[in-house]
Amino acid sequence: MAMAMARRLVRPLGGIANRVFLLQQQKTHPFIFNNLNRNYMSEMRREAFEENILRLLRYEIRYELERSPPTQPIAKFDSFTIDERPGEQWIKLNKKFGENEDIKVEVTMFDASIPVKKGGDVSAADDVLLHMTMIVNVHKGEGNDVLEFVCSAWPNSVEICKVYMRGQNGIVDQPYVGPPFNLVGLLFQLVICRELDDELQNSLYDFLETRGINDELCVFLHQYMKNKDKLEFIRWMEKAKAFIERK
């Protein structure tokens, strides 16, 4: 019992001695002591800051997965095969058409939007129309030429913006890319030039339609990209979380 009492008496004295020692060290070596203290406080703040980021990332990942979890991307639509391009902002579709045509379609994720008036074609809950850029390449046989369509993919319609010929392995500097497809294209020209004839415009739409580049494809692409947008967001947060957790 006497030994236990002695330990209880000595223990607080030890704490006092430690504080006296630290005060003496601070007076004797103020620069070293203050530098160590600053480093310690800086490390504590960094760890607290990173833990807060991790907490927010974990919450956002859980929220996205529980609220409306993304689905596994499908690999085919109609006669197209789909390359999802995980981690990238675009996808690629390929198909064969007829005996000698190769169709390649590259589609961006949502890259623009326009406001929608109330009472329009979209639901009242939506106030914008989302836009995607779609580039369609048609290659025939053994030749090197590619007929390329630059299009806008709207939620339920395809709009041709530009049509031109290029080489399969790239284009030359300053190529002639044809006239504006319609009057909208004229707004982006610095010189006055002719608009494509209405009948020719319709024929080019028919050309794409017969190859599966149509309104139904746009509806599918918008659904697909909404799912990809969620997938890529979750992937990004998981990669950021793993990086911050790394020691």
C-alpha positions as CSV (number, residue, x, y, z in Angstrom):
1,M,0.0,0.0,0.0
2,A,2.8,2.4,0.9
3,M,4.4,1.7,-2.6
4,A,1.1,2.5,-4.4
5,M,0.7,5.7,-2.4
6,A,4.2,6.7,-3.3
7,R,3.5,6.1,-7.0
8,R,0.3,8.2,-6.8
9,L,2.3,11.0,-5.2
10,V,5.2,10.8,-7.7
11,R,3.1,10.6,-10.9
12,P,1.9,14.2,-10.8
13,L,5.4,15.3,-9.9
14,G,6.6,13.6,-13.1
15,G,4.0,15.6,-15.2
16,I,5.1,18.8,-13.6
17,A,8.7,17.9,-14.2
18,N,8.0,17.3,-17.9
19,R,6.3,20.6,-18.3
20,V,9.2,22.4,-16.6
21,F,11.6,20.6,-18.9
22,L,9.6,21.7,-22.0
23,L,9.5,25.3,-20.8
24,Q,13.3,25.2,-20.2
25,Q,13.8,23.8,-23.7
26,Q,11.6,26.5,-25.2
27,K,13.6,29.2,-23.5
28,T,17.0,27.6,-24.3
29,H,16.2,26.6,-28.0
30,P,13.2,28.8,-29.0
31,F,13.8,28.4,-32.7
32,I,13.9,24.6,-32.7
33,F,11.0,24.3,-30.3
34,N,8.8,26.7,-32.2
35,N,9.7,25.1,-35.5
36,L,8.8,21.6,-34.2
37,N,5.5,23.0,-32.8
38,R,4.6,24.6,-36.1
39,N,5.4,21.4,-38.0
40,Y,3.2,19.5,-35.6
41,M,0.3,21.9,-35.9
42,S,0.7,22.0,-39.7
43,E,0.6,18.2,-39.8
44,M,-2.5,18.1,-37.6
45,R,-4.3,20.7,-39.8
46,R,-3.4,18.8,-43.0
47,E,-4.7,15.5,-41.6
48,A,-7.9,17.2,-40.4
49,F,-8.3,18.8,-43.8
50,E,-7.8,15.5,-45.7
51,E,-10.1,13.6,-43.4
52,N,-12.8,16.2,-44.1
53,I,-12.3,15.7,-47.8
54,L,-12.5,11.9,-47.4
55,R,-15.7,12.2,-45.3
56,L,-17.3,14.3,-48.0
57,L,-16.2,12.0,-50.8
58,R,-17.5,8.9,-49.0
59,Y,-20.8,10.7,-48.4
60,E,-21.2,11.7,-52.1
61,I,-20.3,8.2,-53.3
62,R,-22.8,6.6,-51.0
63,Y,-25.5,9.2,-51.9
64,E,-25.0,8.6,-55.7
65,L,-25.1,4.8,-55.3
66,E,-28.1,4.8,-53.1
67,R,-30.2,7.5,-54.8
68,S,-30.0,6.2,-58.3
69,P,-27.3,3.7,-58.9
70,P,-25.8,3.6,-62.4
71,T,-26.3,0.5,-64.6
72,Q,-23.7,-1.5,-66.4
73,P,-23.2,0.0,-69.8
74,I,-24.5,-2.1,-72.7
75,A,-22.2,-3.2,-75.5
76,K,-24.7,-3.1,-78.4
77,F,-27.5,-0.9,-79.7
78,D,-29.4,-2.0,-82.8
79,S,-26.6,-3.1,-85.2
80,F,-24.0,-0.9,-83.5
81,T,-21.3,-2.2,-81.2
82,I,-20.4,0.3,-78.4
83,D,-16.9,1.1,-77.0
84,E,-17.7,2.8,-73.7
85,R,-14.3,4.4,-73.3
86,P,-14.2,4.2,-69.5
87,G,-12.6,7.3,-67.9
88,E,-13.0,9.3,-71.1
89,Q,-15.5,11.9,-72.2
90,W,-16.7,10.2,-75.4
91,I,-17.8,6.9,-76.7
92,K,-17.4,5.1,-80.1
93,L,-19.9,3.1,-82.1
94,N,-19.1,0.9,-85.1
95,K,-21.2,-1.1,-87.6
96,K,-21.0,-2.6,-91.0
97,F,-23.5,-1.5,-93.6
98,G,-24.1,-3.4,-96.8
99,E,-21.2,-5.2,-98.4
100,N,-18.4,-2.6,-98.2
101,E,-19.3,0.2,-95.9
102,D,-17.8,0.8,-92.4
103,I,-19.7,3.3,-90.2
104,K,-17.9,4.8,-87.2
105,V,-19.7,7.2,-84.9
106,E,-17.9,9.2,-82.2
107,V,-20.1,10.9,-79.6
108,T,-19.1,13.4,-76.8
109,M,-20.6,13.5,-73.4
110,F,-23.0,16.5,-72.9
111,D,-21.1,19.5,-74.1
112,A,-23.7,22.3,-74.2
113,S,-27.3,23.1,-73.5
114,I,-30.0,25.5,-74.6
115,P,-32.9,26.9,-72.5
116,V,-36.4,25.5,-73.1
117,K,-39.6,27.5,-73.0
118,K,-42.3,26.3,-70.8
119,G,-44.8,24.2,-72.7
120,G,-42.2,22.9,-75.1
121,D,-41.5,19.3,-76.1
122,V,-39.7,18.4,-73.0
123,S,-41.3,17.8,-69.6
124,A,-42.0,20.8,-67.3
125,A,-39.3,19.6,-64.9
126,D,-36.6,20.3,-67.5
127,D,-35.5,23.8,-68.3
128,V,-32.7,23.0,-70.7
129,L,-32.1,20.8,-73.7
130,L,-28.8,18.9,-73.4
131,H,-26.5,18.8,-76.5
132,M,-24.0,16.2,-77.6
133,T,-21.6,16.4,-80.6
134,M,-21.8,13.4,-82.9
135,I,-19.2,12.8,-85.7
136,V,-20.2,10.1,-88.3
137,N,-17.6,8.7,-90.6
138,V,-18.6,6.6,-93.6
139,H,-15.9,4.7,-95.4
140,K,-16.4,2.6,-98.5
141,G,-14.4,-0.3,-99.8
142,E,-10.6,0.0,-100.4
143,G,-10.6,3.8,-101.0
144,N,-9.0,6.3,-98.6
145,D,-11.8,8.9,-98.7
146,V,-14.2,9.3,-95.8
147,L,-17.5,11.1,-95.9
148,E,-17.8,12.8,-92.5
149,F,-20.9,14.3,-90.9
150,V,-20.6,16.7,-88.0
151,C,-24.0,16.5,-86.2
152,S,-25.7,17.7,-83.1
153,A,-27.4,15.0,-81.1
154,W,-30.4,16.4,-79.3
155,P,-32.6,14.4,-76.9
156,N,-34.9,13.2,-79.7
157,S,-33.5,14.4,-83.0
158,V,-30.3,14.5,-85.0
159,E,-29.2,17.7,-86.7
160,I,-26.5,17.8,-89.4
161,C,-24.2,20.8,-89.0
162,K,-21.5,20.0,-91.5
163,V,-20.6,17.5,-94.3
164,Y,-17.2,17.1,-95.8
165,M,-14.8,14.7,-97.4
166,R,-11.5,13.9,-95.8
167,G,-8.8,11.2,-96.0
168,Q,-9.0,8.2,-93.8
169,N,-5.7,9.0,-92.2
170,G,-6.3,12.7,-91.6
171,I,-7.0,15.9,-93.5
172,V,-4.8,18.3,-95.2
173,D,-4.2,21.9,-94.0
174,Q,-7.0,24.3,-94.6
175,P,-9.3,21.9,-96.5
176,Y,-12.4,23.0,-98.3
177,V,-15.1,21.6,-96.1
178,G,-18.2,22.4,-98.2
179,P,-20.8,25.1,-97.7
180,P,-22.8,25.6,-94.5
181,F,-25.4,22.9,-94.3
182,N,-28.2,25.3,-93.4
183,L,-28.8,28.9,-92.5
184,V,-27.7,28.4,-88.9
185,G,-24.2,27.6,-90.3
186,L,-24.1,30.9,-92.1
187,L,-24.0,32.7,-88.8
188,F,-20.6,31.2,-88.2
189,Q,-19.1,32.2,-91.6
190,L,-17.0,35.3,-92.2
191,V,-18.0,35.4,-95.8
192,I,-21.3,35.0,-97.7
193,C,-21.7,31.6,-99.3
194,R,-24.5,29.4,-100.5
195,E,-26.7,27.2,-98.3
196,L,-27.2,23.6,-99.4
197,D,-30.4,23.0,-101.4
198,D,-33.3,21.8,-99.3
199,E,-33.7,18.7,-101.4
200,L,-30.1,17.8,-101.0
201,Q,-30.3,18.4,-97.3
202,N,-33.2,16.0,-97.0
203,S,-31.3,13.5,-99.1
204,L,-28.4,13.6,-96.8
205,Y,-30.7,13.1,-93.8
206,D,-32.1,10.1,-95.6
207,F,-28.6,8.8,-96.2
208,L,-27.9,8.8,-92.5
209,E,-31.3,7.4,-91.7
210,T,-30.8,4.3,-93.7
211,R,-27.5,3.7,-91.9
212,G,-29.1,3.9,-88.4
213,I,-28.1,7.5,-87.6
214,N,-31.6,8.7,-86.7
215,D,-33.8,10.1,-83.9
216,E,-34.0,6.7,-82.1
217,L,-30.2,6.6,-81.9
218,C,-30.3,10.1,-80.3
219,V,-32.8,9.0,-77.7
220,F,-30.6,6.1,-76.8
221,L,-27.4,8.1,-76.7
222,H,-28.9,10.6,-74.3
223,Q,-30.0,7.8,-71.9
224,Y,-26.6,6.2,-72.3
225,M,-24.7,9.4,-71.6
226,K,-26.7,10.2,-68.5
227,N,-25.7,6.8,-67.1
228,K,-22.1,7.3,-68.2
229,D,-22.0,10.8,-66.6
230,K,-23.0,9.2,-63.3
231,L,-20.5,6.3,-63.7
232,E,-17.6,8.7,-64.5
233,F,-18.5,10.9,-61.6
234,I,-18.4,8.0,-59.2
235,R,-15.2,6.7,-60.7
236,W,-13.6,10.1,-60.4
237,M,-14.6,10.4,-56.7
238,E,-13.3,6.9,-56.0
239,K,-10.0,7.6,-57.6
240,A,-9.7,10.9,-55.7
241,K,-10.5,9.1,-52.4
242,A,-8.0,6.4,-53.1
243,F,-5.3,9.0,-53.8
244,I,-5.9,11.0,-50.6
245,E,-6.0,7.8,-48.5
246,R,-2.6,6.8,-49.9
247,K,0.2,7.2,-47.4
